[in-house]
Amino acid sequence: MPTNRLEAFSDGVLAIIITIMVLELKVPEGHDFTDLVHTTGVGLLTYLLTFVYVGIYWNNHHHMFHLVRQVSGGVLWANLGLLFCLSLFPLTTAWIDDSRFEPTPVVIYGLNLLSAAIAYFVLQTVIIRQQGPASVLRRAVGADIKGKVSPVLYIAGILSAMLIDRSGRVGVGLALACFVAVAIMWVVPDRRIDRVVQERESHD
C-alpha cells in the first residue's frame, strides 16, 4: 500500500493537535501588555514548547516517509500509536499551564514526551524491519545518537520533578530544562535522511 493516505491522515491529526492547543490559550482579561503576561504568559510558553515538539515530529515524520515506498499493517498501527501519544499533548500541556508547573503535571507531561519518543522509535523500527537487511532508513538513521540521548533526558527530567524539592521549584526547573534541551537538540537541522534521499534521487 502506498504511503500517501498515511501521510495525509498524520498531517491532519497534527494540524488538529496544534489547533486544539491554541484554543486552550486564555484571552487576556484587559487590554494592556501586563494583562497578556498575567493571563496568557505561562500558557504561551507551554504552547510554544509543545508546538516546537509537534513541529519536530511532523518534520521527522515527513522526512522519514521520503524513504518509504510501501506501508504494511504493522506500519499503520505503529503510526497510529505515535499519533495517539501526540494527541495527548493538548491535555498534558493544558494541565501544566493550569497548575502553574506543579510537580505531578510536569511528570505526566514528561511521560507524554517519553511515550511519544518511544512510539516514534517503534514506528522507525517497524519500517526498518519491513525494508529488510538492506534498509535505506537504517542506513540514514545511522547511530541515532539524538534518538538515544532524548529518552535519557526525558527520564532525568521526570525523576527530577518526582524526587527533587517537591515542595519548591528546583526539581520542576531541572525537568523543564531537560525537556527544553531535547527540543533544542532536535530543532538543530539533521541532514542524515536528506543526504540519503538526494543519493536515491541521483541514482533514479
ABEGO torsion letter per residue (X at the ends): XBAAAAAAAAAAAAAAAAAAAAAABBBBABABAAAAAAAAAAAAAAAAAAAAAAAAAAAAAAAAAAABABBBAAAAAAAAAAAAAAAAAAAAAAAAAAAGGBAAAAAAAAAAAAAAAAAAAAAAAAAAAAAEAABAAAAAAEAGAAAAAAAAAAAAAAAAAAABGAABAAAAAAAAAAAAAAAAAAABBBAAAAAAAAAAAAAX
